Amino acid sequence: PTVLLGFLILNISLDWQNIVVYKDDFKVLPLILSFLFLLTVYPEGAYGWHLILKKNHLKIKMYESIRIWIISNTARYIPGKVWQYVGRVELAHNAGIPRSKAISSLLWEVFLVLTAGLCVSILALPFVNLGSFGISYWALLFIIPLILIHPNVSNWFIELIAKYSKREIRKFDLSLSFVNTLGILTWFTMNFFLNGIALSFLISATGRQVSLTDFIMYSGFYSISWVLGFISLVAPAGIGVTEVSLAYLLSLSGIPLTLASVIVLVYR
């Protein structure tokens, strides 16, 4: 992560003169709007976890589950990648949720968030020289989530996540119906679009015009970079991996790489 972030910072420092010229086009209102939308990202994501608990009849107040999610999520910046989950399990246990059920809820959450991220990533494919957004892409966008959330597929995937996290879980304490899984998946998908809105406003603050098509593209780019950061083994919270991949993808849309590097660092 240090090397990757260092690459971005070096790139900015070497080309700083070309960054300064953008200050005349800087707009404050889009920056404020970006910040306001970012404020909704954590509570919205936390409520997705609350829905998993609620659909399994685990009694916990919405405020409490959101508080636990946000507090524990700050630990994702600690190297090791597991501390945000360990923290949430313990905080949930203190709130009356058995550890086994808390762990199962986390496995469901990871599965659904990754599925949502992959689905939104599909929106970026036409913008990285992989063809136009025709019927084949729409088919992928709708068929892939329906396949992934089928009980046979989702249970296998969650078992794989459990194995990856070195948790010996053979029987899950929590289950979700197909309808509930689809509903919660939709909620997590909205979270990626919230990030896309915030990123679009941030880019707009540099003086660039952002259309609806651009918003869809930026949402897809963010999702790809987030997934890459999430599955990276060494980067806490995807630091470095997410930024470099997002800066590169933004450069494909016509944003100079140096400016894209500034944008992704500010966004972090």
N, C-alpha and C positions, 0 to 999 in steps of 0.2 A: 504493500500500500504506500509506503514512504517513497519508493522509487517511482511509482505511477503518479502520485501527487507532485513529486519533484519535477517530473517531466512536464506537467501542465504549468507549474509555476515558472519553470525555466523558459518554456515556450512564451509565456506572457511577458516575462522580463526582457527577453530578447526582441520582442516586437511591441514594446510598450508604446512607442510613438504612434503606431497604428490603432492603438486602443484609445488614446487620449482624444482622437478626433471625434469619437462617438459622444463625448460629453455634451457637445452642443445639441445633440438630438435626444438627450436623456429626458425622460418623462417621469414625473413623480407619481402621478395617479395610477398608472399600470403597476408600478412597484408596490404601492399600497394595496391594490387589489390582489396582487400575487401573494402578499403576506397574509391577507385576510383569508384567502382560499386555503393557504397552507395551514392556517389555524384549525381548519375543519378536518384535515386529513387524519390526525391521530384519533380524535373522538369518533369519526366515522368508522375507521378501522377497528377501534375498540368495541364499537357496538356490534360489529360482525361477530366477534368472539362472544359477546353477550347473547347473541341470537343462538349460537351453538349450545350454550348452557341452557338458555330458556326453552329451546325445543326439546331438551332432555329433562325438563321439569326440575332443574336445579334452581333452588330459590336463592337468588342473590339480587340485590337492588341494582338497577341500571347504573346509577352513579358509582356504586362500589366497584362493579366490574370494569367500568371505564377508568376509574382511578387506578385500579390494580394494573390494568393493561398499560396505561401511560407511564406509570412509575417504573414498572419492570422493563418497559421498552427502552428506557434510557440506558440500560445496561448493555444494549447491543453494541455499544462502542468499545466495550471491554474485549480484548482479544480472547478468542475461544469460541465465540458464536453461541454458546449455550446459556450464558448467564441471564439473558432476558427471559428465557424459558424457565430456568431454575428459580429465578426470582418470582415469576408469576405463579408457578406451582405452589411455592411457599406462602405467598401473599393470599392466594386463593384458599389454601389450607387454613390459614388464620381466619378467613372469612366463612369457614364452615364447609368448604368443598373438599371431598376426599382427594388425596394426591393422585390416585389412579384415574379418577374422572377428570381431574385437571390436566393430566398428561394426555389423556385421550382427546380432550378438547383442543389441545395444542396441535396434536397430529392432524386432526380434522382441519384446523385453521391453516396450517402450513400447506396441506394438500389443496384447499380451496383457493388460497391466495396465489399459489403457484399456477393453478389452473386458470385463474382470472388473468394473471400476468401474461401467460402464454396466449390466451385468447385475444387480449388487447394488442399483443405484439404482432398478431396477424395483420392488424391495420397498417403496420409500417412496411409490410413486404412490397407493395407497389412502389414505394418511394426509395427503395434500395435496389432499383433496376431488376426487379423480379416480376415484371409484367404489370399490366393494368389491373385495377380493382374490378375484375369481372365476376361472373357467376361462380367461378371456382373459389375465389376468396370468400365470398359470402357463404358458400357451402361450408368451407373450413370454419368460419366464424361461428356457425350454428351447430355443425355436426360434431366438432371436436369436444366442446363442453358436454354435450349430451352423452357422448361415448365415455368420457372420463368420469362423469358422476354416476354412471351405472354402478349399482352396488358391487358387482363382481370386479369391476375395474378399480373403483375407489378403495375397496377393502384391500386389494392387492397392493395398490400404491401406498396406502397408509402403512401397511405392514413393511413395505420397503423403506419408508421414512423411519419407522421405528427401528429397523435393523441398522440403518445408516446412523441413527442417533445412539446406537448401542443400548437400546431399551428392549429388554426381553418382555414384550407384550404379545401374548398369544390370543387373548380374548379381550375385546374392547368393551369398556364400560359404557361407552356412549354410541348411539347410532342415530342416523338421520334418514328420513324417508327421501325418496327421489324428489318429491315436490319441495320439501324443506331444503334439501341440498341445492336445488336449482335457485331457490329464493335467496339463500345466503351467498351463493356464488355471484348472483347479480349484485348483491350489496358490495362484495369485495371488488367486483369489476368497476363499480362506481368510484371506488377509492383511487384506482389508476387514472380515471378520467378527471378526478379532482386534482391530482398531481399534474395532469396534462393542461388543465385550465390555469393552474398557478404558474407552470412553466411558460405557457403561452403569454401570459401577462408580463412575466419577467422579460421575455424576449421582446415583447412590445415596448417595454420601458427603454430599450436601447434605440428606439426610433424606427424599428422595422414594422411593416404592416403585417398583421397576422389574420388570415382568413379562416373560415370554418375548416377548409381542407388542411390548412397548416395545423390547426388544433388537433385534428385526427392524426396527422403525421407525428406531431410532437408527443401525443399520448402514446402512440405505438413505440416511438423511439425511447421514451422514458421507461416503458414496460420492458423492452428488451434489455436495457441497461440495468434495470432493477433485478431482473431474473438472473442476469450474469453475475451481478454483485452478490445476490443471495446464495447462489450455488458455489461461489468461489470459496475455497477452503481456508484461505489465510487472511482474508480482509474482513475485519470487524465492521458490521453494518455495510459491507460492500465498498468501503472507502477505497478510492483509487480505481478499482475495477469499474464501478458504476460511472465515475466521472470521466474516465478516459473513453469508455465505450460511448457514453452519451455525447461527449464533445465530438468524437469522430462522426457519429450519426448526424448530429446537427450540421457538421461541415458538409455533409452530402446534400443538405437542403439549401446550400448557398451562403450559410453563415460562415465567415472566416474562422478558421480553426482557433486563432488566438482569442477572438471575441467569444467563440463557443466555450473555450476553456474558462474565461472569466464568468460566463453565465452559469456553468455547471458548479463552479466553486461557490458562487454567491447562492445558488440554489441549495447547495448542501448546508 
